[in-house]
Amino acid sequence: MKETIVALLEDALDDLKRQGVLPAELAPTIKVDPTRDKAHGDYATNLALMLAKPAGRKPRELAEALVAALPASDAVSRVEIAGPGFVNFFAATDAAAQVVNQVLDTGDAYGRSLTGQGRKVQVEFVSANPTGPLHVGHGRGAAIGDCLCRLLEATGFDVTREFYYNDAGAQISNLALSVQARARGLAPEDDGWPADGYRGGYIIDVANAYLDGETVHADDRHVTAKGDPEDLEAIREFAVAYLRREQDLDLKAFGVHFDVYFLESSLYRDGKVEAAAERLVDKGHTYERDGALWLRTTDFGDDKDRVMRKSDGHYTYFLPDVAYHLDKWQRGFETVINEQGADHHSTVTRVRAGLQALEAGIPQGWPDYVLHQMVMVTRSGVEVKLSKRAGSYVTVRDLIDEVGRDATRFFLAARRADSQLTFDIDLARSQSNDNPVYYVQYAHARLCSVGRRAEANGQPFDHSLAMANLGRLEADEEKALMNRLARYPEVVEHAAGAREPQQIAQYLLDLAAEYHTCYNAVKVMVEDDALRNARLALGLATRQVLRNGLELMGVSAPEEM
């Protein structure tokens, strides 16, 4: 319907240009939006207000000219001018109802498009250090990142999901020392415990598994423990593999998978960090000071220059980040999206600056970033801070065990990434309309129940009869629901382009609200066969779109609740 109205307005503009009412070179972007108040029609445009100045006319006068130039269309029942020059369109019932036919005909593919034209996109998300269980912040990154991948795939992109393991550096050393201390029988309160050691109960599990000689299977390796508490390198290798496996189990419980697991250590092993450093030096963007090697990142928009190699000869975290992203570019990913915590905000400018300094043909502003804010978990209004498993933070597995995967995923992805999130365990467990995921899933289950009731009453859905009578869906609540269904493809495309999965969550809540309102206002199981089947068709279309949207969120669509 929206596309139809845009086409009508384009024809009207061409007519007005031929009449000399509008300059011939004018090429405005036509914006048509759903109205909030159905008394003002189904769709509206502010085109006359936008063009009044270049046309040298009053907005309302130009609106009248636009309306007069509109071609006749069976899709529009009437057009009105409101306020200073808004043009409101009232959709003809038959035309509005065709979305029902479209949804039922398209099925699972409704809302999908080929916008991306198969272009390669890499999305890096979660990327937790292999030093402990995934915490709730990682969970938010997993929910947002996975939903974003689903959105990009739904709009025609070739998506690669990537997890980057920081398996080198001080944190891994602290992990190995912590497991070694436990293997020696030490506790955090004992003398000899590492100053920066990890204290969670999971360290005991790793130490016991190491001493028992267990074999663990991580993504790309199988490691058998030596059992020797004095072999720190063997402990490090086993502990990293053990926790990589644990994180993978957490992600599987969350319904998240990855195509690529990339190891930071491989950048050093394959000489890519050293090669990046040499290239930066060769390009003339470095200098030495106080025994350290610096990069002039200020030449590329950074607020200060950055150390690449410290005076002790070790590289800073900045350089492997640049080497890693150069590797992404060399793998052919012209679009890369990094979904990370807000604590990575300071790395955005410096990584982009480092990539520009390489002079490798990488565009400015590459890669893209989606940064999420922190999550606070509450129960009975009080913040929950500790986990028995982790010892110092709430884990993803804690939330899944408490409220289930569906609620966890929906809650973590349903807010803008850049807004702080309070995860209310009591709300997520409640079976009430205040619980957003329950509200949406209940709408789907209720629609399934209506279908079962029709079958039980000996009045099964008749597709042909329904399609022939869609024009009888005349109630305001039915029209509102159909208009909401018609917006779904646009919402999917916009959410993907804006990198905002929460738009899908909001759409589903709005659709569920429209359906519940319609259900309470319009009786479906009427004696009139034609009307009943038309209304059943509307219900089936709504059920399909709810299911499609929930799939993009990685959330199930239950048939009974």
N, C-alpha and C positions, 0 to 999 in steps of 0.2 A: 504494500500500500504506500509506504513511504517513497519507494522508488517511482511508483506511478505518479505521485504528486510532484516529485522533483522533475520528472519528464514533462508534466503539464506546464510547470513553471518555466522550464527551458523553452518550450514552444511559445509561451506568452512573451518571454523576453525577446525572442527572435522577432516576433510580430511587432513589438514596441520599437525595436531598433529599425525595422523597415519603415515604420511610421515616422521615425525621427524623434520619438519621445525620449529614447535613450541613446547615448553615444554608441556608435557601432563597435568601438574598440572595448567596450565594457565587458568584462568576463568574471562576474562575481561567483563566489562559492555559495551555492544555494543550501541553506540550512533549514531543514524541516524537522520539527520535534513533536513528540506526543504531548498533548495538552494535559495539564493537571486537573482541570475542571471540565468534565464532560459537557457542561452547558456551553462550553466554548468550542465544541467539536472534538474530533479525534486527533487531528494534527494541526499545527500552526507554523507559520513562517513570519520572520521579521524582515523579509526581503525588501519591502517597500521602504522601511526605515533606513536600511543600509544604502539604498540607491537614491534616496531623496536628494542628497547633496550633489552627487555627480549629475543627476538628471535636472537639477535646478527646479524641483517641484516640492510641494508640501507632501509629507509622507502619506497622509490619507488620500490626497488626490492621486498620487502614484499608485496606491493600493487599489483604488477604484479602476484605474487604467489596466492594472495587472489582471484583476478579476474579469474585466470586460474582454481581455485578450485570451483568457484561458480557453483551450479547446473543450468541447463537450466530452464527457466521459461517464460511462456507466458505473465507474468505480466510486464516483463522488455524488452524494445525494444533494448537497448544497454547499455553498461557500459564503462566508460572512466576513465583514470587516469589523474589527473591534479596536477600541481605544484609539491611539494616535495613528494606527496604520497596520496593525497585525492582521494577517489573513488567516482565517480559520476554515478548516476543511472537515466536513462531516462525511464519513465513509458510508457508502451504500452497503446495506447489510449483506447482500449477496457477495460483494467484493471482499468485505472484511472477513466473511466466513470462509473464503477460499484458503485461508491459512490452515484451516482444519484439514482440508484435503491435502494440502502440501505436506503438512507434518506427517500424516498417516502414510502418504505415498513415499516419503523420504525416510522415515523411521529413524534409525540410529544415526544416519548421516545428516539429519536436519541440524542446521547451525554450523556444519563444517563447510570449509571453502578451500580454494586453491590459491589463496592470496600469496602464500609464500613461494609458490612455484617450484617447490622442491629444493629451495636454497638451504645450504648447510648452516645449522646453528648449534653451537655448543653451549650448554648450560652447566656451569660448575656450581654445586651447592653442597651443603653440610660440611665437607672437607674438615672433619674433626681430627685433632691430633690423636694418634692411637695410644693414649695414655689413660683412658678410663671410659666408662659407659657414656653414651650420648645424653647430654643434659637437655632440659626443656628448650633452651635456646637453639640447640641443634635441631630439635623437633620442629620449631617454627620454621627454620631454614629448610628442613626437609619437606614440610607441608607446602610452603610457598614455592619452593623450587620445583617440586614434582607437579604441582598444579600448573605452573608456568610452562613446563615441558608439555603437558597434556594440551594446553591452550595452543601452543605453537604447532604441535602436531595436527590439531584440529583445524588450523588455518593454513595447512599445506607446507609446513617447513620440515626439513629432514633434521631431526633433533638428536644430538648426542648428549647423554647425561654423564657427567664426569665428577669423580670424587678425588680430591687431591689430599694425599696423606703427607703431613709434615713428619716424616719418620727420621728426621735428622735434627741435631741441635741439643740444647740444654735440657729441654723437657723430656726427651727420650733418655738422656743420661740419668735424670732424676728418677724416671720410671724404673730403670734397671737397678739403680742403687736401692730404691724402695723395695723391690721384689727380693733383691739379695738380702736386705736387712731382715725381711720376714722369713726368708729361707734359713737364715742363721738363728731364728728364734727371737728376734728383737721386736719390740712394739714401739709405737710412736713416742710413748712416754719414757723410753729407756735411753740411757747414754749410748751414743753411737748411732742413733737414728739420723738419717740424712737431714740436713737443715731445711732443704726444700722438698722433702720426701712427700709422697702421696699417702694419705691416711685412710682411704676408703676400705671397706671390707673386701672389695674385689681384689685388692693386692694380696690378701691372704689366699684367695682362690688361685691366683696366678702362681704364687709361690708353691702352694701344695701340688698343683698340677706339674710344675717344673720338677719338684723333688720326686714325684711319682713316675717321671719319665714319660708323660703323656705325649701323644702326637696331635698337633692341631693343624687343621686345614683352613688356610686363609685363601683369599681370592687367587693368588698366583703362586702359592708356596705351601709346602708341607714341612712342618718343623717338629722334630722329635727332641724333647728335652733331654739334656745330658744328666741332669740331676745333681750336678756339682755346684754347691753354693759359692765356690770361689771363682768360678769361671764367669766373669761379669759380661763378656761379649756373648757367650751362649745364653745367658739370662736375658740380655737385651733382645737378641734375635727371637727368643721364645716368647717373651712378654709382648713384643710388638705384634707378632703373629696371633697370639692368644686374644689380644684386645681388638685386633682387626676382625677376627672371627666374631667376637662378642658384639661389636658395632654392626656387623653385617646381619646378625640375628635380630638386633634391635630394628634395623631398617626393614627387614623382611616382615617383622611383626607389624610394622607401620605401613606396609604395602608400597615400599619404595625400592626401586632397583636402579642400578647404574650400568652403563655400557662400558665405561673405562674407569679403572682405578689407577691413578698416576702417583708414583712415589717421588717425593722430593729427593730421596737418596739417589734415584736414577739420574738426576740432573748432574750430580757430582760424579757418579760412576761413568757416565757417558761423556764427560768433559764439557757439558753444555754451559755450566756456570763459568768455567774458565774461558770458554769461547766467547760468551757474552761480554765478559770483562775486557778481553783483548779487542773485541770489536769497538767497544766504547772508547777505549784508549786510542785505537787507530783512527777513529772519527774525530779525535781532537777535543772531546767534551769532558776530559778528566784532568785532574791536577793532584799533586801530592802536597800534604801539609801535616806536620807533626807526625810523620811516619805513616800516615793513613792515605789511602787512595780515595779521592772524592769525585763525584759526578756533578757537573754544573746543571742541576735540574732547574735552577732559577731561570735558565735560558729557555725553558719550556713550560713556564707557568707555575713552578713550585715556589713556596714561600722562602725556602732556603735550600742550599746545596746539601747533598746526602752523601754519607760515607758508604763506599762500596766495599772496601777492604780495610779492616781495622789495623792498628799498628802492630798487633800480634800476628798478623798474617791471615786471620780468619775473615771470611766474608760475612757481611751483615745479612739480615733476612731480606733486605731490599733487592740485592742482586739475584738470588735464586728466583724471586718473584718475577723479575724482568726476564730471566732466562726461560722460566716456565711459560710466560705469555708469548714470548718469541716462538717457542715450540708450538703453541696453539695456532699462531698465525701460519707457521710453516706447514702445519697439518691441513691448511686450507679452510679454516673457519674465519670467514669474513665478518661474521657476527658471533660475538662471544658475550655471554651474560654471566656475571659473577653474582650469585645470591649469597650474601654474607651478613654477619652481624654488624651492628652500627660501630663496633669498636674497630672495624676495618676502614672507617671513613678517612683516616689520615693516610692510608696507603693508596687511595684512588689517584690523587694527583701525582704522587711520586712514581707510581708504576707507569702511568701514562707518559710522564716526562721521560722516564728511562727508555720507554719504547720508542719515543720520538728521537731520542739521542742515538739510537741504533741506526737510524736512517735506512730502515728496511722496507720502506713503502707502506708502513702501517698508518692508517688514517688517524688524525687527531680525534681525541675523544673515544678512542678504542682502548679497552673493551667497555661494554655497558655494565652498570652495577645496579643491583637491587639490594639495599641495605635494610635489615630489619632491626627493630628496637627490642629491648629486653622484655621478658615475660615474667610476671609475678603470679605465682600459684597460691590460691587461697582456699581455705576450708573453714566454714562457719565464720566467715569474715576475717579470719586470721591468716597471715602469710605462712605458707608451708615452705620451710627452707632446707630440711634435711632428708636424706634418703639413706636407708640402711645399706643399700647396695653401694652407693657412691660415697656416703659419709659426709658430704658437704653441699650437695645440691640435689634438686629434683631431677630424676631421669625421665627420658621418654617412656621407658618401660613402666615406670611408676604410674604415669598418666594412663597408658593403655590398659594396665591392670585395673586401674580405678574406674575409668569411664568408658573404656572400649576404644577401638581404633577409629570408628566413624566420628565420634564426638571429638576426639583428640585432633584429628585432621581438620575437621570443619572449624573448630574453635581457633586453631592456630593459623588458619589461612583466611579467616573471615573478616579480618581487620586490615587496614592499610599497613604495609610493612613498616612504614616510617612512624607508626604510632605505637606507643607502649601498650602492652596487652596484659590484662588481668584475667587469668584462667581460673574461673570459679568452679571448683570440683563439684560442689553441691548443685549448681545450675546445670552442669554438663551431665549429671546423673539423673536429673529430674525428668519426669514424663509430664511436661506441661508446655503450654504455648510460649512460655518465657524462654524455653530452651530452643535456640534457633534450629539446631540440627533435628531435634525431635519434631518441631513444627513443620519442617519441609518434608521429612520422611513420613510423617503422619498423613500429609496431603497425598502422597503417592499411595500409601497403604489404603487410604479411604477410597481413592479412585479404583484401586484393585477390588475393593469390597463391593463397590457399585456394580462392577462387571460381573462378579460372582453372583450377586443378587439377581441380576437380569437373567443369567443362565438358570438359576434355581427357580425363577418364576416362569420358566418356559418362554422367555422373551429375549432370546439371544440377539446380539447385535447384527443388524442387517446393513452391510456396508453400502450396497447400491441404493437402498431406500434412504439412508442417512445422507449420502452425497447429493441426492436429488432434492433434499429438503433443508440444506444448510441455511438457506435464506430465511428460515423460520426462527433462527436464533436472534431474536429481536430485543430481548431484555437488555437493559443497560448493563447488568452484571455480566451477561454473556458477551456483549460487545467489548467490555473492558478486558475480559479474560482473553478474547481473541486478539485484541490489540497487543496485549502483553506477550502472547505467543509469537506474534509477528516480529517483535523487537529482538527476539533471542539471537538470530544470526548476527545482527549488528553489535549486540553486547559482547558476543564471543570475539568478534574481530577487534573491537575496541579494547577489550581486556587484554588480548594478546599483544596488541600494538603498544599499549600503555604499560605493559608488564605488571598488571594489577589483577591477580586472581580473585581478590576480594569482590570485584565487580560481579563475578559469577555468583558468589554467595549472596550478595544483596539482591541480584535478580531472582534467585530461587526463593528468597524470603518474600519478595514482592509477588511472584507468581503464586506461591502458596497462599498468600493473603487474598489475592484475587479469587483463587479457587474456593477457599473456605467461605468467602463472602457470597460467591455465586451458589455454592452448595446450599447455604442457609436460605437463600432468597428464591431459588428456582428449583422446582421439583423435577427430577429426572424421570422417575418411573410413573409416567402418566399413561392413560389408556390410549391416547392418540399415537398410533404406531410411528407415523412419520416424524412427529415432534420428539417422541422418546428417542428414536434412533439418531436424530440430529444432535440431541443433547448427549447421548452416549458417545457419539463421535467427538464432540468437544471434550468430553472427559478423557477419552483415549488419547487425544492429541496432547492434552495437558499432562497426562501421565507420561507420555513419551518425552516431552520436553523436560519434565522434572528428572526423569531418568538420565537423559543426555547431560543435563547440567551437573547432576550428582556424580556422574562418571568423570567429568572434568575436575571435580573436587577430590576424586579418589574415594568417594563415599558410597556406600551401598544404597540401593533403592528397595527397601523391604516391601513385600506384598501383604504382610500382616504385622500388626503391632499390638 
